[in-house]
């Protein structure tokens, strides 16, 4: 769930994260999400590419992620006119925006896994996103300058077996 720099604006939805972690410490990753936001009754599609650093402890793994973001923001009315198009950035009324962000988080393994096995984790994150100003502020502009909030979820890690 995220809040924004617009008064009374909140967004909630789901996310997907894919990445490759090197030596359990550094990951190159992609996170994408779809959210419904309250001001302007809009859908936000976030596409991020980033680098995450982990502290590889046994019971909890703190992390810090730095990322670049491309976000589509489109009113629900436009989405209804072009169902599915908003995911690919081809619907009418889409506002394309680019920015950056930071995520401070932790993943908590539910069990220890060996290479070649799934390791289920719970993750908790605090996130901030900034879009450079490029249009008038307020609901008539391109969108909020800042988003902030958190994520809570369940996921898994898969360690590749070592090559002989």
C-alpha positions in Angstrom: 0.0 0.0 0.0 1.3 3.4 -1.0 0.4 7.0 -0.2 1.4 9.9 -2.3 2.2 13.6 -2.2 -1.4 14.3 -3.4 -3.8 14.9 -0.5 -6.0 11.9 0.3 -4.3 9.7 -2.4 -3.6 6.1 -1.6 -2.9 3.1 -3.8 -3.0 -0.7 -3.3 -2.5 -3.7 -5.5 -0.1 -6.6 -6.1 3.5 -7.0 -7.3 5.8 -9.5 -8.9 9.5 -9.6 -8.3 12.1 -11.5 -10.4 15.8 -11.4 -10.0 19.2 -13.1 -9.8 21.1 -13.0 -6.6 24.9 -13.3 -6.7 26.7 -14.9 -3.7 23.5 -14.3 -1.5 24.6 -10.6 -1.2 23.7 -8.6 -4.4 20.7 -9.1 -6.7 19.8 -7.5 -10.0 16.0 -7.5 -10.1 12.8 -6.4 -11.8 9.7 -5.6 -9.8 6.4 -4.8 -11.5 3.1 -3.9 -9.9 -0.5 -2.9 -10.7 -2.3 -0.7 -8.2 -5.6 1.2 -8.0 -5.3 4.7 -6.6 -7.9 6.9 -5.1 -7.3 10.4 -6.6 -8.6 10.5 -10.2 -9.7 6.9 -9.8 -6.6 5.6 -11.6 -4.6 2.5 -12.2 -0.8 2.7 -11.7 1.4 0.2 -13.5 5.0 0.3 -12.1 8.0 -1.2 -13.9 11.2 -1.1 -12.0 14.8 -2.3 -12.5 17.2 -2.2 -9.6 20.0 -3.5 -7.6 19.4 -5.0 -4.1 22.0 -5.6 -1.4 21.4 -8.2 1.3 22.9 -9.0 4.6 22.9 -12.8 4.5 21.9 -13.7 8.0 20.3 -17.0 8.9 16.9 -15.9 10.4 16.3 -12.5 8.7 18.0 -10.9 5.7 17.9 -7.1 5.7 18.1 -5.4 2.3 18.4 -2.1 0.6 17.2 -1.7 -3.0 17.9 1.2 -5.4 15.8 1.3 -8.6 14.7 3.2 -11.7 11.0 3.2 -12.4 8.8 3.7 -15.5 5.2 4.1 -14.4 1.9 4.3 -16.4 -0.9 6.2 -14.8 -4.4 6.0 -16.4 -7.9 6.8 -15.3 -10.2 3.8 -14.8 -12.5 5.3 -17.5 -9.7 5.0 -20.1 -8.9 1.5 -18.9 -12.6 0.4 -19.4 -12.4 1.8 -23.0 -9.1 -0.2 -23.8 -9.1 -3.2 -21.5 -5.6 -4.7 -21.2 -3.9 -1.9 -23.2 -2.8 -0.1 -20.0 -0.4 -2.9 -19.2 1.5 -2.3 -22.4 1.2 1.5 -22.4 -1.0 1.8 -25.4 -4.3 3.0 -24.0 -5.7 6.4 -24.4 -5.0 8.8 -21.5 -1.9 7.1 -20.2 0.6 9.3 -18.5 4.2 7.9 -18.8 6.5 8.9 -16.1 10.1 8.0 -15.1 11.8 8.3 -11.7 13.7 6.5 -9.0 13.3 5.0 -5.6 14.6 3.2 -2.6 13.3 0.2 -0.7 14.4 -0.8 2.8 13.3 -4.3 3.5 13.8 -7.7 5.1 13.0 -11.3 4.1 12.3 -13.9 6.7 12.9 -17.5 5.6 10.2 -20.0 6.6 12.6 -22.9 6.3 16.2 -23.5 5.2 16.7 -24.8 1.7 19.6 -26.5 0.0 20.6 -25.7 -3.6 17.9 -27.0 -6.0 15.1 -26.5 -3.4 12.6 -23.7 -3.0 13.0 -21.5 0.1 9.8 -19.8 1.1 10.1 -16.4 2.6 8.0 -13.6 4.0 9.1 -10.1 3.0 8.4 -6.7 4.6 9.5 -3.5 2.9 9.3 0.3 3.2 9.4 2.1 -0.1 9.8 5.7 -1.4 9.5 6.7 -5.1 10.3 10.1 -6.6 9.3 11.4 -10.0 11.0 14.6 -11.2 8.5 17.5 -11.5 7.6 18.1 -15.1 4.0 19.3 -15.0 1.8 21.3 -12.8 1.2 19.8 -9.3 -2.1 18.5 -8.2 -4.6 16.1 -9.6 -4.6 17.9 -13.0 -0.9 17.3 -13.4 1.0 14.2 -14.6 0.8 12.6 -11.2 2.2 12.9 -7.6 5.9 13.8 -7.2 6.3 11.3 -4.3 5.0 7.9 -3.3 5.7 6.3 0.0 4.5 3.2 1.8 5.2 -0.5 2.3 4.8 -4.0 1.0 4.1 -7.2 2.8 4.1 -10.6 1.0 5.2 -14.1 0.6 7.6 -15.4 -2.0 10.3 -17.9 -2.7 14.0 -18.1 -3.5 15.5 -20.9 -5.6 19.2 -21.7 -5.4 20.7 -23.2 -8.6 22.6 -26.4 -8.0 26.4 -26.0 -8.5 27.7 -27.3 -11.8 30.0 -30.3 -11.6 
